[in-house]
Every structure is written in structure tokens, then in C-alpha cells.
Amino acid sequence: MELDQLYDAVELALGGIRPYLEADGGNVKVLEITPEHVVRLELLGACGSCPMSAMTFRAGIEEAIRREVPQVKGVEAVNLTSASAN
């Protein structure tokens, strides 16, 4: 799968979880997808500072991407402060 197709598939997967993030004043932005198929994300708004952001990232965002786009090898949030999320 080409990177542009991968990007579209990731955005589609995120589309399913965005309404829940937005309801809590947050969002997520795809910063890049590396040639190794690692998705780098930025948590926006309330998601960037919420104490539950690590859990939201792992159980919600990462799971949605991995379920819908199995070609993705990894998911990273560049601004996630919890050490347990890395």
C-alpha cells in the first residue's frame, strides 16, 4: 500500500473516533506516516493535556487505526506525556 493510500485509510479510521474526541474538546492530527508505516500523531485541544490521554490514545485511537489499517506497523503520539504510552 502506497503512503498516500495509507494516509487516507488512517484518516478514515480516525473519522470513526473523532466525534468522541471532539465531544470532549479534543482531536487528533496525522503529522506523518513514515516509510516504515509508523503513524505519528498529535493530540489536539483537551486531548493534549487530559490526564486520561494515554488511555484514550491506546484504547481508542491506536486500536481504531490498527483494527482498520493492519498495514500500520506502529502508532506514536508526539505530544503524549505519559511514559507508559511509548
Backbone bond lengths (Angstrom), bond angles and torsions (degrees), N, CA, C in turn:
res aa  C-N    CA-C-N  psi(-1)  N-CA   C-N-CA  omega(-1)  CA-C   N-CA-C  phi
1 M - - - 1.461 - - 1.522 108.48 -
2 E 1.329 115.22 130.66 1.466 121.04 178.44 1.528 110.09 -69.59
3 L 1.346 116.27 156.31 1.463 120.47 -178.02 1.522 113.01 -61.32
4 D 1.345 117.27 -36.55 1.469 118.31 179.44 1.529 110.93 -68.71
5 Q 1.322 118.11 -35.10 1.468 121.39 175.55 1.526 110.12 -68.76
6 L 1.333 115.59 -38.29 1.459 120.61 178.16 1.525 110.16 -64.07
7 Y 1.333 116.28 -42.60 1.467 120.93 178.31 1.532 110.26 -59.48
8 D 1.327 116.39 -46.51 1.471 120.34 179.44 1.527 111.41 -61.38
9 A 1.329 116.94 -40.72 1.458 120.90 179.75 1.529 111.33 -66.82
10 V 1.336 116.80 -39.09 1.466 120.90 177.89 1.521 109.96 -65.90
11 E 1.323 117.26 -44.12 1.470 120.64 178.04 1.527 110.90 -60.64
12 L 1.309 116.66 -38.89 1.465 120.52 178.02 1.528 110.41 -64.37
13 A 1.326 116.85 -43.29 1.468 121.07 177.91 1.526 110.59 -62.71
14 L 1.323 116.88 -41.69 1.466 120.66 179.35 1.523 111.41 -67.62
15 G 1.320 116.60 -28.16 1.460 120.65 178.46 1.521 112.54 -58.16
16 G 1.323 116.77 -29.24 1.454 120.54 179.35 1.518 113.80 -74.77
17 I 1.323 117.07 -23.73 1.465 120.27 -177.59 1.530 112.43 -105.78
18 R 1.326 117.25 -17.51 1.472 120.47 -178.11 1.520 114.37 -55.50
19 P 1.350 119.53 -42.01 1.471 118.35 -179.87 1.527 112.76 -57.12
20 Y 1.321 117.32 -34.77 1.469 120.86 179.34 1.528 110.93 -71.37
21 L 1.327 116.22 -39.28 1.465 120.37 177.33 1.529 110.36 -65.59
22 E 1.327 115.28 -45.07 1.466 120.62 -178.64 1.522 111.61 -64.79
23 A 1.320 117.31 -33.64 1.464 120.88 179.03 1.522 111.34 -62.05
24 D 1.327 116.18 -27.26 1.464 121.28 178.43 1.523 112.56 -100.96
25 G 1.334 116.86 12.91 1.465 121.19 176.61 1.521 114.87 82.77
26 G 1.317 116.92 21.72 1.462 120.33 -178.90 1.507 112.38 -126.75
27 N 1.329 114.42 -176.32 1.455 121.93 177.01 1.515 107.92 -170.22
28 V 1.308 116.47 -179.95 1.457 122.07 178.63 1.531 107.90 -141.21
29 K 1.322 115.30 143.74 1.464 121.26 -178.50 1.526 108.30 -126.84
30 V 1.336 116.48 133.30 1.462 120.95 174.66 1.526 107.35 -80.02
31 L 1.331 116.31 117.51 1.457 120.99 178.48 1.520 111.22 -84.97
32 E 1.323 115.58 -43.52 1.462 119.53 178.55 1.517 109.89 -165.84
33 I 1.312 114.19 161.65 1.450 121.92 168.65 1.515 105.11 -124.70
34 T 1.312 115.93 119.14 1.457 120.96 -175.64 1.529 110.46 -73.78
35 P 1.331 116.70 163.52 1.474 119.57 175.61 1.529 112.90 -59.78
36 E 1.335 116.76 -20.30 1.467 121.64 177.54 1.527 112.09 -86.92
37 H 1.337 116.67 5.80 1.471 124.14 178.47 1.529 112.46 68.66
38 V 1.323 115.57 37.52 1.456 121.50 171.87 1.524 107.50 -100.04
39 V 1.322 115.89 125.26 1.463 121.80 -179.43 1.527 108.42 -90.81
40 R 1.336 116.39 125.60 1.462 121.45 176.88 1.517 107.96 -108.22
41 L 1.332 115.88 123.11 1.456 123.01 -174.64 1.516 111.33 -118.18
42 E 1.322 114.97 157.66 1.463 121.75 170.13 1.519 107.21 -121.72
43 L 1.327 115.70 127.65 1.454 120.58 174.88 1.521 107.98 -82.72
44 L 1.323 116.83 131.05 1.465 122.25 -173.61 1.521 111.70 -112.61
45 G 1.320 115.78 158.64 1.458 121.85 175.57 1.516 111.76 60.30
46 A 1.312 116.24 -135.34 1.461 121.54 -178.05 1.520 111.91 -62.27
47 C 1.325 117.55 -26.45 1.467 120.35 -178.72 1.527 112.04 -66.35
48 G 1.324 117.13 -27.88 1.449 120.23 -179.23 1.513 113.74 -73.48
49 S 1.333 117.48 -22.08 1.465 120.16 -176.05 1.527 113.41 -121.77
50 C 1.302 117.52 -0.97 1.465 120.97 -177.70 1.526 111.04 -71.43
51 P 1.338 117.35 135.08 1.462 119.21 178.42 1.527 112.97 -65.15
52 M 1.308 117.43 -17.93 1.465 121.34 178.49 1.522 112.07 -94.01
53 S 1.332 118.08 7.49 1.460 120.42 -174.11 1.524 112.93 -62.02
54 A 1.333 118.65 -33.69 1.468 120.02 178.25 1.526 110.87 -63.23
55 M 1.326 116.32 -42.25 1.458 120.02 179.04 1.529 110.46 -68.73
56 T 1.324 116.92 -42.13 1.466 120.88 177.76 1.519 109.83 -60.18
57 F 1.327 116.36 -42.00 1.459 121.05 -179.28 1.526 110.50 -62.35
58 R 1.326 116.83 -52.76 1.466 121.25 -176.08 1.528 112.41 -68.23
59 A 1.317 116.91 -53.20 1.464 120.98 -172.21 1.519 113.00 -80.07
60 G 1.322 117.16 -24.82 1.457 119.84 -176.72 1.505 113.59 -107.16
61 I 1.305 116.15 -68.03 1.462 121.67 -172.26 1.527 111.76 -67.04
62 E 1.335 116.33 -54.78 1.469 119.17 -177.73 1.527 111.14 -62.72
63 E 1.309 117.13 -43.01 1.464 121.09 -179.56 1.529 111.25 -61.98
64 A 1.331 117.35 -41.42 1.468 120.91 179.30 1.524 110.86 -62.36
65 I 1.326 116.29 -42.95 1.469 119.98 -179.79 1.530 110.37 -66.68
66 R 1.317 117.34 -48.59 1.472 120.63 -177.47 1.532 111.69 -63.86
67 R 1.318 117.37 -36.54 1.463 121.22 -179.97 1.528 110.98 -67.99
68 E 1.332 116.56 -43.47 1.462 120.71 -174.60 1.528 113.89 -87.34
69 V 1.336 116.97 -24.85 1.468 120.98 -175.42 1.537 108.57 -131.73
70 P 1.323 117.68 79.04 1.468 120.53 -175.75 1.527 113.88 -64.57
71 Q 1.323 117.89 -14.61 1.466 120.81 178.57 1.528 112.10 -70.18
72 V 1.325 117.38 -17.34 1.465 121.82 -179.97 1.532 108.63 -70.74
73 K 1.324 115.73 128.85 1.465 121.52 -178.49 1.524 112.94 -91.81
74 G 1.340 117.13 -21.74 1.449 120.87 -179.69 1.509 110.78 -165.03
75 V 1.333 115.31 157.90 1.465 121.86 178.29 1.520 107.10 -133.48
76 E 1.329 116.61 126.65 1.463 121.98 -179.43 1.513 109.72 -127.69
77 A 1.315 116.17 141.71 1.462 121.25 171.37 1.529 106.78 -107.39
78 V 1.319 116.81 121.49 1.465 120.38 -174.19 1.520 112.27 -71.72
79 N 1.314 118.35 -23.85 1.463 120.52 -175.35 1.529 112.75 -115.71
80 L 1.316 117.32 21.18 1.457 121.26 176.98 1.522 107.90 -83.31
81 T 1.332 116.67 121.99 1.456 120.31 -172.38 1.516 113.74 -87.13
82 S 1.304 118.55 -17.06 1.463 121.02 -177.63 1.520 111.22 -73.99
83 A 1.315 116.95 126.57 1.461 121.32 179.15 1.520 111.52 -65.17
84 S 1.320 117.00 -26.08 1.467 119.90 -178.17 1.521 112.49 -71.36
85 A 1.313 117.79 -13.40 1.464 120.66 -177.36 1.518 112.15 -87.30
86 N 1.300 118.91 -7.81 1.460 120.74 -177.52 1.487 114.13 -93.20
